[in-house]
Amino acid sequence: MKATTTVQLGQQLHLTPQLLQSIRLLQLDAQQLQLEVSRVLEQNPMLELDEDAAPATADGEAIDPAGEAALDKVSLETAAFDELPESSMWDVAGASWSGEGEDRMARIAEPGSSDPCVRVLQRLALELDPKSLEIAGFWLEHCDDAGYLDDAHDALLLRAVARFDLAAAKIEAIRQRLLHGEPAGLAARDLGECLQAQLAALPSPCAGRPLAARILDTCLAELAAHDHAAIARKLQIEPADVDEAVRLVLSLQPRPAQAEADPAEAGYVVPDVVVWKGDGQWRVALNPATAPKLNINAGYERALAQAGDGEGAGRLRELLQEARWLTRGLSMRYDTLLRTARVIVEHQAAFLERGEEAMAPLTLKEVADAIGMHESTVSRITSGKYIQTPRGTLELKQFFAVRLEGAAVSGAAVKAMVRRLIESEPAARPLADDAIAALLARQGVNIARRTVAKYREQLSIAPARERRRGAAAHTPALARAG
């Protein structure tokens, strides 16, 4: 066999330790990042936490936190994303949100207060105007330790109307915001209303939810007596279905204020990013509570520069290099997170304005192209990261929606349309899936009946025949009440 020599050209990717560290920092959630920062601060004396980082403008000038001018650099219409100044990644403290000159960013909810009502108000601070926030405080003031209204609803409503000089509907709308917010069920009039709100808040799909709602509505006494057979007879359903629905009810929290008292048990999250509307524009900023900034200790760095080449100095230089890698990795994380959030808000501004039915189609590739990065980077930076919006605190992943085939809308928007049509249908004449498809076609959304059925099942909504049977079961009770 004759030996030959050949030359072959090719490309091969080598991941340096610095790049691997940057990738790992991208995918950490807020809690994991805090643990990582605490660990490196203990192990590397060259690093220190910048607890008093003053916000600065794009030109590097410090801003008075009490100033009234909003920071234009967090607007969607400011500097190009690839020109984002590094200093602005923490420039949120001067962002004024009301004529009072009060720093709205300082009111982002953090798990610091032990009072559940305080934390609820902190979360609402970015979503409600000052007057509405005061009304929310009124309702929370009149809740007992479990989270229920401590007086008759009608009496409290009259008192609030006189106090705030507003229509009863406006004041009740704020209570409904609390009832269906976080935690669901707060400021409820009774146990039934509390649990119904928690059922509605459960993520879809949720097997047994429609039946559980019927049981809470019509069989509360039988449920309290654990008489499943009586529930099955009253609702004319199978005992196995009753058992499944009751298990779901028993998983709910009958004392919502106590669930909020322990943020870990309540599934509480601190947002990584905050979006709000100011001067007619959507504005985006990082939450300083989840974006710790590390500095290299200037004293140690100067001492090391003056030191010789001894063994101790060599180890300190290694720590200094590691510190520089980490600070750069954190900068990359914050820069990528902020740029990604701004693109998402720009694409989903209609959703923030009008709700789920306005959710636009959006893919990882579209965001990646906009910020000049790979799809995998966008996937990492949006996983486990949350954004606080006027519509609640949502995971960034929720803003990605698949385009419905043959249409200009997203599947998420169509699902919301299906839910709205069913919720507004006549109780005695529920809409069949083909009827819903026909109504959607009139709105320019052409989908098949089986697609409607798929979305309805994902929403845990029963077919029309079962909804009709449920409506018929309510009719005799209404007739007796009349």
Secondary structure, DSSP 4 states (H G I P E B T S, - for coil): ----------------HHHHHHHHHHH--HHHHHHHHHHHHHH-TTEEE-TT---B-TTS-B--TT--S--GGGBTTSS-GGG--GGGGGTTTT-B-STT--BGGGGS--TT-S-HHHHHHHHHTTTS-HHHHHHHHHHHHTB-TTSBBSS-HHHHHHHHHHHHT--HHHHHHHHHHHHTSSSTTTTBSSHHHHHHHHHHHSPSP-TTHHHHHHHHHH-HHHHHTT-HHHHHHHHT--HHHHHHHHHHHHTS-S-HHHHHHSTTTTT----SEEEEEETTEEEEEE-GGG---EEE-HHHHHHHHHS-S-HHHHHHHHHHHHHHHHHHHHHHHHHHHHHHHHHHHHHTHHHHHH-GGGPPPB-HHHHHHHHTS-HHHHHHHHTT-EEEETTEEEEGGGG-BPBPTTSSSBHHHHHHHHHHHHHTS-TTSPPPHHHHHHHHHHTT----HHHHHHHHHHTT---HHHHHHHHHHHHHHHHHH-
